[in-house]
Amino acid sequence: MTNRQIVITSLPEGALTPDHYELRETEMPVPADGEALLRVILMSIDAANRAWLQGATYRAAVKAGDAMPTYAICEVVSSNSPRLAPGDIVAAEATWSDYITAAAHKVQKLPHVSPLSNLLSVYGIAGKTAFHGLIGVGNAMAGETVLVSAAAGSVGGYVGQIAKALGCRVVGIAGGPEKCKWVVDELGFDACVDYRAPSLFKQLRAACPDGVDVYFDNVGGTVLETALATMNERGRIVCCGAISQYDTSAPTGPRNLPGLVVTKRLRMEGFIVMDFAHNDAKATRALQQWVASGQIKVFEDVVDGLENAPAALIGLLAGDNKGKRMVRVSPDPVRN
């Protein structure tokens, strides 16, 4: 029996293309003592996947010849550890593969949730990133104005809905009038501006007449630069990602730093979701309550087939997703 995996053939110097990947057949991995064989069910597709190809970040650099790393929901097929049993559902650091092996102590057992895709979206990386970033870093409070870039994306959509549940006024930034309409009509934002239209600053001033108290940034570059100019004194900028900078050989940064940070006494802080793992249970309880009450709608963008993972990531970088993007590698297990 063979295993399929997608390998990085060369590291991109500019835009990512399908030619940077290759689908290969390999031997089925065999778990060692203390390990388990895992069947990959769903793989998370995130802008961070592209950032990993630029060099070391909060994880080791990815090299040509490596199987593409990812975060995945998996089913235990066999186990050489008392920690795991066949049929267990786990979250694991994985690769773009049909099957992987992992040390039992490095995976996380997950509760039974139907569908399992919710464990990657609202109750997974996307929802927890939104919760921890907005509340743990941004300290958003009722009555404040929250601005969110990539508002139709996997994290941004949840940021806005959580902010509304907290009693904030919420304004999104998205690409194109159709996406902006979807953000308002479906996600419930108070307004959404199109960063592709002329004069983003004037649009933001009109949508945020009282200024911005919390800006949740997923984009970086000129959007971040423009958003900084709308901030109120002692505003907070939550730096979650910089998707506009990952797929280019000529990244740009805000030119109004540190001036605006000093004069407006702004706080600008970056984070990754693992920083707040100690508060994950609190985040899950809150997210479950908001989903149950209808204050959070769950939108998922699922691409079928391991072989389509490169196109799924390239499309994400181009902004063609609505909600959390993931790739389905195999079906959810049947539960009695």
N, C-alpha and C positions, 0 to 999 in steps of 0.2 A: 504494500500500500504506500502511495506517495503523498506528499504534502505540497501544496502550492504556496508560494510566497512572492511578494513583490519586493524587488531589490533596487536600490539606488545605483544606477549605472555611472552617473557623473553628477557632481555638485553644480547647481545652476549658478551662473554669474549674473544673469539678468532674470527675465521672466521664466517661471517654471513651465515646462512643457512635458507632454507624455514621453518624449524621448529620454527624459532623465530617469525613467523607470523601466523595469523589465519584469515580466511575470515568468517565474521559473518553477520547475518541479524539483523537489528535493526529497531526500529520505524522510520518512515519518520520524519525528523526534521521539526519543525514548527517555522517560523520566528517571532521574537518578534517585538515590535515597533522599528522602525529605522533599521530593518534588512530586508534581502531578502533571498528567497530560491533560491539556485543556482544549476544548473545541471552541473556536472563536465564533461568537454569535453576532455581535454588533461592535463596530469600531467607531470611535469618536473621530470626527474630522474637524480640525480646528486651525485657525490661523497660526497658532504656535507651531504646528507641524512644519510650516514653511520656515519659521524662524530658526528651528533646529538645524536646518540645512545651511545656515549662515555661520555656524561655529558654536562653541560652547556657550550655553546660557545657564539656566539653573540645572541643566543636565549636561552630560558629556556631549562633545561634538559628534555629529553623525557623519560617517565617511562613505565614500563611494565603495560599493561592494556590500554594504550593510543592508539587511532587511529593514524596510521603513518602520520606525517605531510608532507606536500609538498607544492609546488607552482603550481597553476593550472590556466588554461583558462576555464572559465565557462560562461554559459548563464543564465540570470535572468529568473526564472520561475514565481515568484510572488514577490511583493515588498510591504513593509510597510513603505516606505520612498519615499519622492518626488525626491530624488536624482537618483533613479533607476526605470526603467520601464521594464516590461516583454519584452524579446527579446534582451535586452542590452547584449553585450559581455564584460566581465570584467576579470581582473587578480586578483587573491585572494590568500591569505594564506589559504590553505585548508588541507584536509586529504585524504588518499586513500579511497575514497567513491564515490558512485554514486551521492549523493546529499549532500549538506552542507547548513548551514545558516551562514551569515556573516553580520556584521554591515556595512551599506551602505557607511559610511564615511571611512571605512578601505579598500575598494576595489577600483580598478582603471578601469575606463571605457576605452575600447580599440577601435581603429578605425577598420573599416571593411577591413580586409586583407584576401586574398585568396591565398593559404590555411591558415587557422588559425594557423597551426603548425609553420608558420614563425614567429609568435608572441612569441614563446618559443625559437626558434633557432636564426636566424640571427638578428631579430629585438627585441629579448627578452633577457633573462638572459645570454645566451651564447655569442651573438654578443656584447652586451653592456659590459659584463665582459672583453671580449677581447679588445674592444676599450678603455675603461677607464683604464684598467691595463697597456696596452702597451703605450698609449699616456699620460694619466694623471699621472701615477706612473713611467713608464719606460722612458718617454720623448724620445722615439725613433725618430731618425732623418735619413734622406736620406744619404746613403753611409755607414751606420753602419751595423754591423753584429748582427743579432738577433737570439738567440737560444731558441727553444721552446720544452719543454717536453710534453708528452702525445699529440703529434702533430696530431694524427688522431682522437682525442677526440672532444667533443662539443666546448670547448673553444679554445684549442690549434690550431685547424684547422683554426679558424677565426683569431687568433693572427697572424699566418704566412701569411695569405692572406692580412690582413691589412698592415703588415710590408712590403710586396712586393709592395702594392699600394703606400706606402710612399717612395719607392725607396731603401729599405734595402736589404742586402743579408740575406737570411733566411735559417736556418738549423734546422731540426726537430729531435726529439728523439722519437722513437716508438718501439713497441714490435713485432719483427719478420720481415723477409725480405719482405713478401707480403704487410704488412702494410707500411713499409718504401717506397716501390715502389709506392703504392697508394698515399702517401703523396706528392711524387715528381711529379708523372704523372698526378694526378687529382687535387691536391691543388696548384701545381706550386711552391713548395719549391725548393730551389737550391740544397739541399742535405738532406738526412735523415739517421741517424745512428740507429742501432739496439742495444738497451740496453741489450738484452739477449745474444748477441754475445760476444766473449772474448775481453777484453781490450777496454772498453768504452772510456777511456782517449785517447788512440792512435787514435781511430776512430774520436773523436771530434777534436783532433789536426789536423788531415788530412783534415777534413771537414771545419775547421775554421782556416786556416793558419795565418790569421791576428788577431786571438783572437776574443773574444766575447765582445760586448759593452753592450748588453741588454740580460739578461737571464730571460725568463718567465717560472716560475716553477709551475708545477701542480702536482709534484710527491713527492718531499722531499727525505729524506733518502740518500742512496748512490749515486743516480743520481744527487741530488743537490750537494753533496760533490764533485763529479767529475766535475761537471759544474763549480764550483767555481774556480777550478784550471786553467780553460781556460780563465778567465775574464781578460780584459784589465784594465789598471789603470783608476780609476774613472768610472768603469762600474756600471750598475744598475741591481739589482736582484729584480724582481717582484714576490712576494710570493702570489700566488693565491690559491693553494691547496697543499695537501700532500697525494695523493691517496694511495701511497705505505705504509702509516702509519696507515690508518684507520681500516683495517681489520686484525689486529694482536694484540696479547697481549704483544708483545715485540717490541715496536717502537724503531727506531734508528734515530740518527740525525747526521749532518755533524760533523766530528772530526776536521775540519780545521778552526773552528771559535774560537775566533775572529781574529786569526792570519792573514788570507788572507784579511779580511775586512780592517784591519789596514794597512798592508803593501801596498795594492793596492788602498787604499782609496775608497773602494766600498760603495755603498749605497744599503741597503737591506730593503725592505719595504713590509709589508703585507697590504691587502685591501680586502674589500667586495664591491660588486657592488653597494649596497645602498649608500655607501659613496659619490658617484658621481651622485646621482639622479638629482641634479640641472643641470647637463650637458647631461641628457638623450636625449633631443630634438636635440642637436648638434650631438650626436652619431648616432641617427636615420637618420638624414639628410645625414651624411657621408656614412653610411652603405647602404642606398637606392641608392645613387649615384654610389657606387662601385658595387652593384648588377646589376644596370641598365647597367653599362659599361662592365660587364663581368669580372671585376677584382676580384669579390668574387663569388664563386660558393656555393650554398646552399645544404648541405648534411644533411639529417635527418634520424634517426634510430628509427622508430615508432613500438612499440610493442602493439598489439591489446589485449584488455581485462583487466579489473581491476584485475581479479584473477591472472594475470601474472606479476603484479608489483613487488613482491618479487624476482622472477627470473630475471626480467629486471635489478633490482639494483645489484643483485649478479653478473650477467653477466657484468655489467658496471665495477664493481670492479676488475673483471678478465681481463678487456680490450677487450671484444669481440664486442664493438661497433665501428662504423665509423660515425662520425658526432654526432649531438645532439640527445641523447636518450630521449624518452618520451613514455608515455603509453596513448593510446587512450581508453577512458572510454565510450564515446558515440560519435555519428556522429556530424560533423559540421552542424549547422542549415542551412536549405534551405533558400536562399535569392532570392526574386523576382527581 
